[in-house]
Amino acid sequence: MKREGNIKISSENMMPIIKKWLYSDKDIFLREIVANGIDAITKFKKLVDMGEANDDGSELCVKISVDKDAKTLTVEDNGIGMTEDEVENYITQIAFSGASDFLSKYEKAGGDGIIGHFGLGFYSAYMVSENVEIFTKSYKGEPAVHWESDGNSTYSIEECGKEGRGTKIVMHISDGEKEFLDESVIRTLIRKYCSFMPYNIYLSYKGDGNDKPLNDTAPLYTKNPKDCTDEEYKKFYTDTFMDFNEPLFWVHLNMDYPFRLKGILYFPKTRNKLELERGMVKLYCNQVFIADNIKEVIPEFLMLLNGVIDCPDIPLNVSRSFLQNDREVQKISKHITKKVADKLISLFKNDRPKYEECWNDIANFIKFGCIKDNDFYDKVKDIIIYKDLDGKYRSLNEYIGEHENAESGETAEGGGNADKKEEGKKPEIKTVYYVSDELRQAQYIRMFKEAGLNAMVCDNSYIDPHFITFLEYKMPDKVKFARIDADVDGALREEGAAEDSVIADIFKQAIGDEKLTIKTERLKNRSIPAVINVDEIMRRYSEMGQIYGMSEGEPAKTLVVNLANPVVEKLKDADEEKQKFAAYQIYLLALLSYKKLDNDEQNKLIENDLKMLGDFVK
C-alpha cells in the first residue's frame, strides 16, 4: 500500500540548501550516486563471503543510462538493496549513515572498502534533478520498494514490481541542467570521478548497451611495485593524465602500516624551465575520487608532480579544517615527502648520469620543495646539483671542494703540499659566483674562463634568486653567493697598481653620470675595455623591490675600466672629442653586456656605430 510522509530533516528550509549548496561542484552528484552503488555491491560481496547471502553468479556492476527524450539519468546497481524499513532509515533521515550501521552490525567481519554515507550523498541528486525515484529490492527477499520525492520535504513510498536484487536511482533532470543528459558530459564525469572504482561501470545511451566498462577496477597503483613494468607505468600515466610525453621517473607508494596508503607520483617533463608549473595529484579514498591537489594531505611542492594517491583512512567527505588538524593526515603527508626524497637520493647515488639528464626538469621541484619543507631540504641538500661554466654538474659541496683545491694547489684527488688548516680556526666563508643569463653575461663568463675560474649557472629567474638567499640563510658560516657581474674577482686582475685618475676623469666627463662610480683596474683579459659591476646585496634589494612594486630604480653601478686594453691605453694620446666618443662607446658596450639598453642608450650606440662605419669607409 502506498504511503506518504515527510522527510525527516531538522528544518523545513534544509532541502533548498541541500539542492544548491551541498557540494561546491554540482557535477559531483554522479560520484555520490555511483559510489553508493559501489558501496551496496561491496556490502553484498562481504555478506556472500560471510555466508549470509547467496551469489547468483551475475556480474556485480553499476549501469548508467541516459534517456534524453524522457530527461532521465539512471544509475543502477545489483548490490545489497534495501527493504522498506531501510529506505525509511537511510533515505528519509538525511545524513544517517548506512555504512556506519552496516559496520556496527558486522564489525567482526571488517569494513574495508565501505565508502558510504548514503543518506546525505543521495540527496546530491537534487542539485540537478526536479524529481528522484528509487526502485530497490533487498537481498533478503522482501518485496521491492518504490520511493519518490520532488525534493520539497515530502515523499511517497510503496511496493513495486522490481525484479532482481539491487537499487535503481532515476533522476529526472531539471530544465536548467540539461547538460547532464549529454552522453559526452556523463562520460567525462565518469572518467573524472569514477575511473578507478572497484566494480565495472557501464554506460548506455538511448537504450544502446555498452559492453565495455568505462573504469579500471584494478588500477596500477593498487598492485605491488615488483609486479609492474615500466611500460605499464608509462601507459597508466598517459591514460590518467592525457600527457603523451613520457614521465622522467616515478615513485610507487605502497604501505599498510602504520597507515594505509597506495599511489604513484610521476615526475613529468617540464615545458618551460622558467616557470613552476602546477601538476595534478589526484586524491582517492578506496578508489573513489575525492579531489585534486588537496594541500592538507599532499605537500604543496609535490603538487608540481602528477600522481594518484589513495588513502582509505581519509573520509570521503571531510572538511579541510579536519585534515589540517588530524595527526594521521600529517603523518601521511610526511611519509609521502620521505618516499619522494628517498627516490631522488637513490637515483643520484645509483644512476648519476640519468639524474643529471633529468635535472633541468626536476630542479624547480627540488628547490621549491627545499624552501617549503625543511625536512625535505635536510634529506636532499647534498644531491642538489648545479651546471658549471663547462656544462658539468656538481653539487655545492663538490663545487666548493674543487674551489678550495684550486686555491690551495691540491689535485682533485686531494694531493698536494698545502698546509693543514689550523685547528679551531673559523672556516672561511666561500664566495660562489653564479650566472643568471649565459647569453647576456657571455663577456663575464669569458673573463672567468680565461682566468681559470668557475661559476654555477642559476638561470631560473623565478626560483633561483629565492633559492640562493635560502641557501645563504641555511649555511651562513659556509657560503655566500655573488652574481658573476657583482665584482672583479682578484684572479681576474694583474698584479701591481691599477689606479689612473686621468683615465677615470676622461670617462667621468664623457658619461656625465654622477651616480656612476668609475674605477680603473688592469685585467688579465686585455680584449675587454670595461665591465659593469653592481653590488650583490643592493642588486637583490632592487630586484625584490621590483617584484613588490616598491622599486626606486636600478642599484648604483660601477664601471671598471680595463687599463690593459689597447684602446683604453691610447685614450690619453687622443684629442678631447675622440676621448669622449671612445669613452662613451666603451661605456655603452659595457652596459650592453650587463643589461638591456633603454631607448636612449640603444639609439646612441647605433649612432656611434654608424659614425665609426662612416669614418672607416672614407
DRENDOTOR-681902 format. One record per residue (C-alpha): residue in one letter; x, z, y. Coordinates in steps of 0.1 Angstrom, whole numbers, padded with zeros to 4 digits, always signed. Layout:
AXZY/...
This chain:
M+0000+0000+0000/K+0013-0010+0034/R+0021+0019+0057/E+0032+0021+0093/G+0053+0047+0111/N+0077+0055+0139/I+0114+0050+0137/K+0130+0085+0139/I+0152+0085+0169/S+0160+0112+0194/S+0145+0093+0224/E+0119+0065+0227/N+0143+0048+0251/M+0171+0046+0225/M+0161+0013+0210/P+0168-0008+0241/I+0202+0008+0244/I+0210+0001+0208/K+0199-0035+0212/K+0221-0041+0243/W+0250-0017+0242/L+0256-0006+0206/Y+0288-0027+0205/S+0309-0044+0232/D+0307-0077+0214/K+0273-0086+0202/D+0286-0111+0176/I+0300-0081+0156/F+0264-0077+0143/L+0273-0101+0115/R+0303-0079+0104/E+0280-0049+0102/I+0253-0066+0082/V+0277-0083+0058/A+0297-0051+0055/N+0265-0033+0045/G+0260-0059+0018/I+0296-0054+0005/D+0291-0017+0006/A+0260-0020-0015/I+0279-0041-0041/T+0308-0016-0041/K+0284+0012-0048/F+0267-0007-0076/K+0301-0016-0092/K+0310+0021-0092/L+0278+0030-0109/V+0284+0004-0135/D+0319+0018-0141/M+0304+0053-0144/G+0278+0041-0169/E+0248+0048-0146/A+0238+0012-0140/N+0237-0020-0162/D+0256-0051-0152/D+0235-0083-0158/G+0266-0105-0156/S+0257-0122-0124/E+0284-0127-0097/L+0285-0099-0072/C+0285-0116-0038/V+0269-0119-0004/K+0249-0150+0005/I+0243-0160+0042/S+0218-0187+0051/V+0208-0203+0084/D+0174-0218+0090/K+0174-0234+0124/D+0137-0245+0122/A+0125-0210+0112/K+0150-0195+0136/T+0162-0171+0109/L+0196-0159+0098/T+0196-0142+0064/V+0222-0120+0047/E+0215-0112+0010/D+0235-0091-0015/N+0229-0082-0051/G+0242-0047-0048/I+0227-0013-0053/G+0194-0020-0035/M+0171+0007-0021/T+0139+0025-0031/E+0111+0031-0006/D+0124+0067+0000/E+0159+0054+0006/V+0146+0028+0031/E+0129+0057+0049/N+0160+0077+0049/Y+0187+0051+0056/I+0168+0028+0079/T+0142+0048+0098/Q+0166+0076+0105/I+0192+0059+0127/A+0228+0068+0120/F+0220+0086+0088/S+0250+0076+0067/G+0241+0061+0033/A+0278+0062+0024/S+0280+0099+0031/D+0250+0107+0009/F+0264+0085-0019/L+0298+0101-0017/S+0283+0136-0018/K+0264+0128-0049/Y+0292+0110-0067/E+0321+0130-0052/K+0339+0133-0085/A+0340+0095-0090/G+0358+0090-0057/G+0347+0069-0028/D+0374+0043-0023/G+0360+0011-0007/I+0328+0026+0007/I+0326+0015+0042/G+0291+0024+0052/H+0272+0039+0080/F+0243+0017+0070/G+0216+0030+0094/L+0234+0025+0127/G+0252-0006+0116/F+0219-0022+0105/Y+0205-0018+0140/S+0232-0040+0154/A+0210-0069+0142/Y+0186-0062+0171/M+0213-0072+0196/V+0204-0108+0186/S+0170-0106+0169/E+0135-0102+0181/N+0123-0091+0147/V+0141-0080+0115/E+0128-0078+0079/I+0143-0061+0049/F+0134-0071+0013/T+0151-0047-0012/K+0149-0037-0048/S+0168-0008-0063/Y+0189-0009-0094/K+0167+0019-0106/G+0138-0005-0114/E+0114+0009-0089/P+0091-0015-0070/A+0107-0037-0044/V+0101-0028-0008/H+0095-0049+0024/W+0103-0033+0057/E+0098-0049+0091/S+0102-0039+0128/D+0103-0058+0161/G+0126-0031+0175/N+0100-0014+0196/S+0102+0020+0178/T+0076+0011+0152/Y+0079-0003+0117/S+0058-0013+0087/I+0068-0007+0050/E+0051-0019+0018/E+0057-0031-0017/C+0067-0067-0022/G+0074-0092-0050/K+0112-0095-0046/E+0128-0102-0079/G+0163-0091-0087/R+0184-0061-0076/G+0198-0060-0040/T+0189-0063-0004/K+0180-0093+0018/I+0181-0089+0056/V+0161-0116+0075/M+0169-0117+0112/H+0145-0136+0135/I+0169-0147+0162/S+0158-0143+0198/D+0154-0173+0220/G+0183-0163+0242/E+0206-0160+0212/K+0201-0194+0195/E+0239-0200+0192/F+0237-0177+0161/L+0217-0204+0144/D+0246-0228+0147/E+0264-0232+0114/S+0298-0236+0131/V+0293-0204+0150/I+0284-0185+0119/R+0314-0199+0101/T+0337-0188+0129/L+0322-0153+0128/I+0327-0151+0091/R+0363-0161+0095/K+0368-0136+0123/Y+0351-0106+0108/C+0348-0112+0070/S+0379-0132+0060/F+0392-0105+0036/M+0361-0087+0024/P+0364-0078-0013/Y+0335-0098-0027/N+0327-0135-0022/I+0307-0146+0008/Y+0288-0179+0007/L+0271-0198+0034/S+0242-0223+0031/Y+0226-0242+0059/K+0191-0258+0059/G+0188-0248+0022/D+0220-0266+0011/G+0241-0243-0011/N+0278-0239-0007/D+0296-0230-0039/K+0329-0223-0022/P+0334-0188-0008/L+0344-0185+0028/N+0366-0155+0023/D+0397-0144+0004/T+0388-0114-0017/A+0424-0106-0027/P+0444-0113+0004/L+0482-0114+0001/Y+0487-0081+0019/T+0468-0063-0009/K+0494-0074-0035/N+0527-0058-0045/P+0555-0074-0024/K+0575-0082-0055/D+0547-0104-0068/C+0546-0125-0036/T+0566-0156-0030/D+0580-0170+0003/E+0556-0199+0001/E+0526-0176-0003/Y+0537-0155+0027/K+0540-0187+0048/K+0507-0200+0037/F+0489-0167+0044/Y+0505-0168+0079/T+0493-0203+0086/D+0458-0197+0072/T+0453-0164+0091/F+0468-0172+0125/M+0465-0210+0126/D+0501-0212+0136/F+0518-0242+0119/N+0553-0230+0130/E+0568-0211+0101/P+0574-0175+0108/L+0610-0163+0111/F+0606-0135+0086/W+0581-0107+0078/V+0576-0071+0068/H+0553-0063+0039/L+0538-0028+0042/N+0525-0012+0010/M+0522+0026+0005/D+0497+0051-0009/Y+0512+0084+0002/P+0511+0104+0024/F+0485+0079+0037/R+0472+0046+0025/L+0485+0015+0043/K+0489-0021+0035/G+0497-0051+0056/I+0521-0078+0066/L+0538-0082+0100/Y+0553-0116+0109/F+0580-0124+0134/P+0568-0157+0150/K+0590-0182+0167/T+0586-0179+0204/R+0575-0208+0225/N+0591-0196+0258/K+0620-0172+0257/L+0615-0162+0294/E+0582-0145+0287/L+0569-0118+0265/E+0541-0135+0245/R+0514-0113+0230/G+0508-0118+0194/M+0478-0107+0173/V+0478-0078+0149/K+0445-0076+0131/L+0434-0041+0120/Y+0412-0037+0089/C+0396-0009+0071/N+0391-0017+0034/Q+0394-0054+0041/V+0367-0052+0068/F+0379-0063+0103/I+0379-0036+0130/A+0397-0052+0160/D+0427-0070+0173/N+0457-0051+0188/I+0445-0015+0188/K+0474+0001+0205/E+0464+0036+0193/V+0473+0025+0158/I+0498-0003+0164/P+0526+0005+0189/E+0523-0017+0220/F+0556-0035+0214/L+0546-0045+0179/M+0517-0065+0194/L+0543-0092+0202/L+0541-0099+0164/N+0514-0115+0144/G+0501-0095+0115/V+0474-0078+0094/I+0473-0041+0088/D+0447-0024+0066/C+0442+0014+0069/P+0414+0027+0047/D+0418+0062+0062/I+0408+0049+0096/P+0370+0049+0101/L+0354+0015+0106/N+0336+0026+0138/V+0356+0052+0157/S+0363+0060+0193/R+0398+0053+0208/S+0399+0089+0221/F+0398+0100+0184/L+0426+0076+0175/Q+0447+0088+0203/N+0445+0124+0192/D+0445+0120+0154/R+0478+0131+0138/E+0473+0109+0108/V+0470+0079+0130/Q+0501+0089+0149/K+0520+0092+0115/I+0507+0057+0106/S+0520+0043+0138/K+0554+0059+0134/H+0557+0046+0098/I+0549+0010+0108/T+0576+0013+0135/K+0601+0026+0110/K+0594-0001+0085/V+0599-0028+0111/A+0632-0012+0122/D+0644-0010+0086/K+0637-0047+0081/L+0657-0056+0112/I+0686-0034+0101/S+0686-0048+0066/L+0687-0084+0080/F+0715-0075+0103/K+0736-0060+0076/N+0728-0083+0047/D+0723-0117+0064/R+0741-0116+0098/P+0740-0154+0102/K+0702-0156+0098/Y+0699-0126+0121/E+0719-0143+0148/E+0700-0175+0142/C+0667-0157+0149/W+0680-0136+0178/N+0666-0158+0206/D+0631-0154+0191/I+0633-0117+0184/A+0654-0104+0213/N+0625-0099+0237/F+0606-0080+0210/I+0635-0057+0202/K+0644-0050+0238/F+0608-0043+0248/G+0605-0020+0217/C+0636+0000+0227/I+0622+0005+0262/K+0588+0015+0249/D+0597+0036+0219/N+0627+0060+0219/D+0627+0064+0181/F+0628+0026+0177/Y+0657+0024+0201/D+0676+0051+0181/K+0672+0031+0149/V+0681-0003+0162/K+0705+0003+0191/D+0736-0007+0170/I+0720-0041+0159/I+0712-0054+0194/I+0734-0084+0200/Y+0744-0105+0229/K+0757-0140+0232/D+0791-0142+0250/L+0807-0170+0270/D+0819-0187+0239/G+0785-0187+0223/K+0794-0160+0198/Y+0771-0130+0192/R+0784-0094+0195/S+0768-0060+0195/L+0776-0039+0226/N+0800-0017+0205/E+0817-0049+0193/Y+0820-0062+0228/I+0833-0030+0243/G+0858-0026+0214/E+0872-0061+0219/H+0874-0055+0256/E+0893-0023+0250/N+0917-0040+0226/A+0923-0068+0250/E+0932-0043+0278/S+0955-0023+0255/G+0972-0052+0238/E+0958-0044+0204/T+0948-0070+0179/A+0913-0075+0167/E+0922-0056+0135/G+0933-0026+0156/G+0971-0032+0155/G+0995-0030+0185/N+1015-0002+0201/A+0990+0012+0226/D+0994+0048+0234/K+0969+0072+0219/K+0942+0085+0242/E+0948+0119+0255/E+0927+0145+0237/G+0900+0160+0258/K+0903+0132+0284/K+0869+0120+0297/P+0863+0084+0283/E+0864+0057+0309/I+0831+0040+0317/K+0834+0004+0308/T+0821-0023+0331/V+0803-0050+0311/Y+0798-0083+0330/Y+0768-0104+0323/V+0754-0138+0331/S+0718-0143+0341/D+0718-0181+0346/E+0745-0201+0328/L+0739-0232+0348/R+0738-0217+0383/Q+0767-0193+0376/A+0789-0220+0360/Q+0816-0216+0386/Y+0819-0179+0380/I+0819-0185+0342/R+0848-0210+0346/M+0868-0184+0366/F+0862-0158+0339/K+0871-0181+0310/E+0903-0193+0326/A+0913-0156+0333/G+0907-0148+0296/L+0877-0126+0305/N+0843-0125+0287/A+0808-0117+0297/M+0774-0113+0280/V+0745-0137+0285/C+0714-0119+0296/D+0692-0147+0308/N+0657-0135+0303/S+0645-0128+0338/Y+0615-0108+0326/I+0631-0082+0303/D+0669-0082+0308/P+0670-0066+0343/H+0649-0037+0329/F+0669-0035+0297/I+0703-0034+0314/T+0691-0005+0336/F+0676+0012+0305/L+0710+0009+0286/E+0728+0025+0316/Y+0703+0053+0315/K+0708+0058+0278/M+0746+0056+0279/P+0756+0070+0314/D+0791+0080+0303/K+0799+0049+0283/V+0789+0017+0301/K+0778+0001+0334/F+0767-0035+0339/A+0777-0059+0367/R+0765-0094+0370/I+0793-0119+0369/D+0789-0126+0407/A+0790-0089+0416/D+0827-0087+0425/V+0860-0102+0418/D+0875-0086+0387/G+0911-0076+0391/A+0921-0100+0363/L+0909-0129+0385/R+0934-0122+0413/E+0970-0130+0417/E+0994-0101+0424/G+1006-0095+0459/A+0990-0092+0494/A+0959-0113+0500/E+0948-0104+0535/D+0948-0132+0561/S+0930-0123+0593/V+0934-0158+0607/I+0916-0174+0578/A+0889-0147+0579/D+0884-0154+0617/I+0881-0191+0611/F+0852-0185+0586/K+0835-0159+0608/Q+0835-0184+0638/A+0823-0213+0616/I+0795-0194+0599/G+0783-0171+0627/D+0765-0146+0604/E+0772-0110+0615/K+0757-0097+0583/L+0781-0116+0561/T+0812-0098+0550/I+0843-0121+0547/K+0873-0111+0525/T+0904-0131+0516/E+0919-0130+0481/R+0944-0150+0461/L+0926-0161+0430/K+0942-0174+0398/N+0918-0203+0398/R+0931-0225+0427/S+0904-0251+0425/I+0876-0228+0438/P+0878-0224+0476/A+0854-0194+0478/V+0827-0174+0460/I+0798-0153+0470/N+0797-0117+0457/V+0768-0093+0460/D+0769-0055+0453/E+0752-0050+0419/I+0732-0019+0429/M+0720-0034+0462/R+0710-0066+0445/R+0690-0048+0419/Y+0672-0028+0446/S+0664-0060+0464/E+0650-0077+0432/M+0630-0047+0424/G+0615-0048+0459/Q+0606-0084+0455/I+0587-0075+0423/Y+0567-0049+0440/G+0563-0068+0472/M+0585-0045+0493/S+0615-0067+0498/E+0633-0066+0532/G+0652-0098+0525/E+0683-0106+0505/P+0710-0080+0500/A+0742-0083+0520/K+0766-0109+0507/T+0804-0110+0507/L+0822-0143+0510/V+0855-0141+0491/V+0878-0169+0504/N+0905-0180+0480/L+0938-0182+0498/A+0953-0200+0468/N+0930-0230+0472/P+0948-0261+0487/V+0920-0268+0512/V+0920-0232+0525/E+0958-0233+0527/K+0956-0262+0551/L+0929-0248+0574/K+0954-0232+0597/D+0970-0266+0604/A+0937-0284+0612/D+0921-0287+0647/E+0892-0264+0656/E+0865-0289+0648/K+0878-0296+0613/Q+0883-0259+0607/K+0847-0252+0615/F+0834-0282+0595/A+0855-0273+0564/A+0849-0236+0565/Y+0811-0240+0568/Q+0811-0266+0540/I+0831-0242+0518/Y+0805-0215+0526/L+0776-0238+0516/L+0793-0247+0483/A+0798-0211+0476/L+0761-0204+0483/L+0751-0233+0461/S+0769-0216+0431/Y+0752-0183+0439/K+0715-0192+0447/K+0690-0219+0455/L+0697-0231+0491/D+0669-0228+0516/N+0658-0259+0536/D+0682-0255+0565/E+0712-0248+0542/Q+0703-0278+0520/N+0699-0301+0549/K+0732-0290+0564/L+0750-0295+0531/I+0736-0331+0527/E+0745-0338+0564/N+0781-0327+0558/D+0784-0347+0526/L+0772-0378+0543/K+0797-0373+0571/M+0826-0370+0547/L+0814-0401+0528/G+0814-0420+0561/D+0849-0408+0570/F+0860-0418+0535/V+0849-0454+0538/K+0862-0460+0573/
